[in-house]
Amino acid sequence: MQNPEDSFSIFLPTNILDYRGTPSSPGDRSSLAFSDQGAWFAYGFPSAEEKTLGFSGPFLMTQGQGEWSSKALSHLELIYKGTQEKLDLHDFSNSQTSYNSHLKQVLENEKLKIDQNLFFNSPHSAIITTKITNLSNEVVTLQPDWHGTAFSTGLQITKEENTISLKTDRSSAKGIIQVFESVIKNIITSDSSYSISLKDIKLEADETTTLTIAHTFIFPEYDVVVEQQELELSAKNPQRQLQKRIEEKTWQLSTLNNNLDTNWRDGTYKDLVAKTVLTLQNNTRIPAGELKHAGIFPSYHYKWFLGFWAWDSWKHAVAVSHYNTVLAKSQIKAMYDFQLDNGFIVDCIYRDTTIEKHNYRNTKPPLSGWAVWKVYTQDGDVDFLKEMYPKIVKQHNWWYNFRDFDKDSLCEYGSTDGTLVAAKWESGMDNAVRFDHSEMVKSSQTVFSLNQESVDLNAYLYAEKIYLVKIAEVVAENEAAKVYRAEAEDLKIKIQKQFYDEKSGWFYDTSISGDSFIHVMGCEGWTPLWANVATDKQAEAVKNNMINPNFFNTKVPFQTLSASHPSFNPDRGYWRGPLWLDQAYFGVVGLHNYGYHEEAYKATYKLIHNAEGVLGKGTSIRENYQPITGKGLESENFSWSAGHYLLLLLNE
């Protein structure tokens, strides 16, 4: 139990992610950043050698591809009134504690204790409180000054009445810095810096006072007047607002911890639950610009991932539905906002298309029916099903209209522009070995497919037909449910016959004619088990290959390519060897589906315990992992990895 304030206690895990680090430049990606409420900005702690009465940043996702605005855009200087000496922090102890709800640092020596909290009051505003306590037996008089200097990112700092305004021609968002409950003596600004001098503080022995400052970064589609009114109200009692955040996070984690699989209920795994939720939280963004619904970035930490991807979105939605169905539904709707009349769903979307354009060259595998149904099972919102059902139907039909070259009811990945690279992207497994010799085929001027039929795609489509049956029955589309059930049965037979190789006991992609296998043993081979489309005999053979240490039962098991394949590249192979959590999750669920629970739990244990930094405090969850050594690879703070770890812990 932690006691940051006298008025309430916190029962939340601490320091789950390490936010320490003072950025050296706008593009510095060496440290992590804390965000909440879907805000487009984030903060960290100053590094140990940079003792500062303030917080690193903010890191602004409101402009460019994410940039640090400053080393510390608001840091407090305290000057002893009698001697005019600045308070020297070198002899102060410094403790920094992060929670899912807020950041806290305490600096203390024998004379003063300075306690700072930072929390997000709303998606647009963060509040920083600084409580100063006189520990000495003498009266102390201090002159408090807030200072800030921006990096050269185009931010223009000006004074507007008693506030600091931050604007740039690189973003439509407006920044505001303002103090509350203090008398301002003077404000000085230059193009890139400011200072706010406050009325002197006189503290008797053991007396305490609190200073409050807020940062607002708000897009023009939101009402800045309403935001200001709410912020002023919160600033009158910031501790009450902070307590609301703490209660919100406590409820989230308690809800999840109460539903953990019985194998994963000790404190070690509860800390991992907190890490998964925090990873998703730090990547969540409210609607802005082109993005009309809230959603989750793959990773704010990598400059090319500041958008929403279709495949990622379906997975994010399933994970967050276990504690936030509103966000889960919004994530799904964010992608369906960009559905074309023919049913096509865009691959990825961005807030500002002058920075990065939406990608219409390809879509991603059809998992939205799965996502919609899983969200519905959490809150029973029939209206949501009614809204989404016709859209899923259009998307489902699109595959057969535009990705079934030979009209045999088995689909292929492809691209709208006819390029091979975009067709590979459409699979989600960009450079997978199974596509090394693929070529494009064209059935019309606008319809392009790979010259192979993919087992994972058709297994996803089978699963989607089953989910469409479930949804149709709830929304009283009973005749449609019968059609989808019949189609699913037909497709099941096709998958079992065409894609399964009895000799090796694996499911493979085939030629477009279906008469030859593409003998690359990859993770797509267990997708039929996840979809419940394999026979029991087929599932047993696939299971035996999955648990074979020469193939997929590596230190971190169920990687993208068999370790026995000549092209296996576990270090930097991307989809040619590293372990991706979504595919490992599909493998674990597939084993559970066919009753191989012991094998599934053993694999889950290895995925959690053997992947670098997953269980450790401070380290972030990575985009993928080296399956032989467990080393974390590629982007930090990766959302779908976090989401699938959460689903594994819940045995969902």
C-alpha angles and dihedrals in degrees: 000000000000125000109199093155132030092232101059145008132231124226097186132115114262134224094002089155125029110237096172116128140097110225115236095199141004092266097046109134098174096107138044128245135217123226137163144181092033093292120168092225136060143189144212140191122270112256118259093258091051103062103187136165091232143049132270115263136314098245103216120215087173091088139034115345092315123306137188108243095203145338085259116346092199119029124162124231119195119200123194104238097215100049100023088227119147115241106261110218097192094097093045120105112231128208121181121192128179127198132180084256105046151338121259133187129178124195118189143170132163092284108036140028116199117191119188128187127185121193138155112254091186139343087278105041140049122195124211118196122192117195113194119195126188106224095177130088092240135079112261123200117194134183109215120207127178115212136182139173121191127218117244096274099124095268110147115206119206138159118251110184104297096344138077116239123207119194137161137179087228093071140027091221118108122218124209130183117191140161127222137206091013134103111240115220099181144349123204124183140179127182092278107018144047143183129201116198115202134199114281119271118225113195125188119207110299091004121139134202132181130217121199128200129170137201119207126189110177134170120227094249088070126073109252091190093057090045090052092051092051092046093051090051092050093047090062089067109011092165090063090052091048090051089054089056091048092050091048093053093042090055092048094051094041090052092052096041091052089057100046119129110262090248093061107044106110124100094266092065093041088060088052090052088055090049093051092049092045091050091053091044094053089052097047118111132187120229114289136157110335092357106090098180133040119262147150131272118224086235133340086202095071115063096220094054101068095116143060123274123200098227092044092047095058090051094045090052094054092050099045092043087079091069108008117032091170091063092041092056092044091052090054093046091049090067095039088055084075098047112131123225091258091057099258116144118209118245099231138355135200140200095236118030092192085071099037128359125226111260113239094161092095143356128222134248117298106259101129093098089056090049095048093049093047091051090049091053089059099055108007094232102170092179089061090054091048091051096047102037099080090044093053089048091054091048092047093050091048090069092058093043097047108018105043103088098179096031094237093132091253114110136215133206114251146149138250093227097046095244121140094219093057090047089056090048088054090065090056088231096092102186102017115159092237088070097051093105099028122132134191125253125193127212096175140355091279105027117085129168139175113256091246136071112230123221095209093052093052092044089053089050090050090052090047091054089054091049090048088054090053094046094044091053091053094048092045097251091136098157090051089050090057091051094050091046091053092046090050092053091050092047092048091059092047092051093047092050104037106036103036121090110200093194095063098022095234142113115240139178112258139205113279089257090054095230099111136041125232093226100214112127102217138152091270085076094077096046090095088061091052089049093046091235101121124092117247090253092050091047092052092053092047090048091053090054092046093055094043107111090213091060119025109339094092128147088281099027136216099037124173099266134029112264087228095063116106091229094052107136109174097174108056102351094115098197093004099079116332121111117255115193096220093058093042088051091052088051094051092047089048091056092049090049091061097042099261092131098148092054090046093052093047090052091047091052091053092046090054101038102035102045109094115260098353093120097028121098115245100021121105129234110257136223092245141344140230102250097208099046102019093233115158114246139196122350124020124224092030113184104206091047088054092045094052093046087055091050091049091053090050091045087229 
